Amino acid sequence: MTAYQAGDYIKVEFKDQSDPIGEWMWVRVESCDEKNRIVFGVLDNEPISDLRSHVGLGSRLAVSFDKIREHRKAWEFSQQ
């Protein structure tokens, strides 16, 4: 079983040249490559920073495990 499964959500840190803090956004996992430590998924947030010129809601992404800051199953959002 992989660490991140299709349908899971990961919170990813996105760095922006104009903002040293960056922005954290949710990505819905489509697949995971454990060997290369990469998660493939779809951005589930609309960026609020200058990142809008690079990514947007629905963008397909490949994310390194090193950029993942949080991991949740989809059902965890409905319990809050």
DRENRO-786883 format. One record per residue (C-alpha): chain; x, z, y; residue in one letter. Coordinates in nm, 2 decimals. Each point is the difference from the previous one (the first is absolute). Layout:
BEGIN
  kette       u       w       v  rest
      A       X       Z       Y     A
...
//
This chain:
BEGIN
  kette       u       w       v  rest
      A    0.00    0.00    0.00     M
      A    0.13   -0.09    0.34     T
      A    0.03    0.25    0.29     A
      A   -0.23   -0.21    0.22     Y
      A   -0.30   -0.18   -0.16     Q
      A   -0.23   -0.27    0.13     A
      A   -0.27    0.15    0.23     G
      A    0.22    0.30    0.10     D
      A    0.10    0.05    0.36     Y
      A    0.34    0.06    0.15     I
      A    0.08    0.11    0.35     K
      A    0.30   -0.20    0.12     V
      A    0.23    0.05    0.30     E
      A    0.04   -0.31    0.22     F
      A    0.28    0.00    0.25     K
      A   -0.04   -0.18    0.33     D
      A    0.29   -0.10    0.23     Q
      A   -0.19    0.13    0.31     S
      A   -0.10    0.33   -0.15     D
      A    0.26    0.22   -0.18     P
      A   -0.28    0.20   -0.17     I
      A   -0.17   -0.29   -0.16     G
      A   -0.35   -0.01   -0.15     E
      A   -0.14    0.11   -0.33     W
      A   -0.27   -0.21   -0.17     M
      A   -0.18   -0.02   -0.33     W
      A    0.06   -0.28   -0.25     V
      A   -0.23   -0.06   -0.29     R
      A    0.22   -0.06   -0.31     V
      A   -0.04   -0.32   -0.20     E
      A    0.30    0.04   -0.23     S
      A    0.32    0.19   -0.05     C
      A    0.35   -0.12   -0.11     D
      A    0.15    0.33   -0.13     E
      A    0.34   -0.16   -0.08     K
      A    0.05   -0.13    0.35     N
      A   -0.18    0.29    0.16     R
      A   -0.25   -0.22    0.20     I
      A   -0.37    0.03    0.05     V
      A   -0.21   -0.31    0.08     F
      A   -0.32    0.05    0.19     G
      A   -0.23   -0.07    0.30     V
      A    0.02    0.18    0.33     L
      A   -0.32    0.20    0.04     D
      A    0.05    0.10    0.37     N
      A    0.00   -0.19    0.33     E
      A    0.33    0.08    0.17     P
      A   -0.02    0.16    0.34     I
      A    0.36   -0.07    0.11     S
      A    0.20   -0.31    0.07     D
      A    0.00   -0.06   -0.38     L
      A   -0.32   -0.20    0.05     R
      A    0.21   -0.30    0.07     S
      A    0.15    0.03   -0.35     H
      A   -0.27    0.14   -0.23     V
      A   -0.37    0.06    0.01     G
      A   -0.29    0.13   -0.20     L
      A    0.00   -0.19   -0.33     G
      A    0.37   -0.10    0.01     S
      A    0.16   -0.02   -0.34     R
      A    0.32    0.21   -0.02     L
      A    0.28    0.09   -0.22     A
      A    0.10    0.36    0.06     V
      A    0.32    0.18   -0.12     S
      A   -0.06    0.34   -0.16     F
      A    0.22    0.14    0.27     D
      A   -0.26   -0.07    0.27     K
      A   -0.28    0.17   -0.18     I
      A   -0.10    0.34    0.16     R
      A   -0.32    0.08   -0.19     E
      A   -0.19   -0.11   -0.31     H
      A   -0.37    0.04   -0.07     R
      A   -0.25   -0.13   -0.25     K
      A   -0.30   -0.18    0.15     A
      A   -0.24    0.28   -0.12     W
      A    0.19    0.26    0.20     E
      A   -0.13   -0.15    0.33     F
      A   -0.37    0.04   -0.11     S
      A    0.05    0.37   -0.06     Q
      A    0.09    0.08    0.36     Q
//
